Amino acid sequence: MTALSKLTFVATVDTMNDRAPHVRKRFVEGVEVQLQALQAEVENKPFKLMRERREKDEATGETSKFEKAVRFATWWEKGNNAYFVSPRYGSKKIQLSEGGAAIKTGPKLDDVKAVLELLIQAAKAGELDKPLLATSERKRKEEEVVAAKPETPRTGAQARTGRGH
């Protein structure tokens, strides 16, 4: 008996492509950054979100790492007698219910903190998977372009829609 005879070979590999854990993790990381920004605002300190970047030097060919401030927007806004929290995935607002995307909290920043902590608990429990996955879906541009161009009757090729053709 050979060593390879002990293995099981298959023609194709069936993989599980479940995006929910990845999307959930990214959302929780975003909420944790919001909590850090909220803590800085409560303490009346400025908050800058820093990310590690890499840059390649053209002359030497060496890559160097450095910290760079990136754009950052808070998810909460002050309204009439209350704060409103609009959770996001990336730059898109998440529609958590049919009532709207914003969550009304109390008049204090501690109320905003409580809502953000509840969002973390709900995400870790999997309660937000459906709206998170719906928000994170990307439209395929190729499918939209092909669907928009009709085929010519004689050749079956796509009709040209530009000027002068």
Secondary structure, DSSP 4 states (H G I P E B T S, - for coil): --SGGGS---SS-------HHHHHHHHHHHHHHHHHHHHHHHTT----EEEEEEEE-TTT--EEEEEEEE----SEEE-SSSEEE--EETTEEP--BTTBS-EE--SSHHHHHHHHHHHHHHHHHTTTHHHHHHHH----HHHHHHHHSPBPTTT-SBPP-STT-
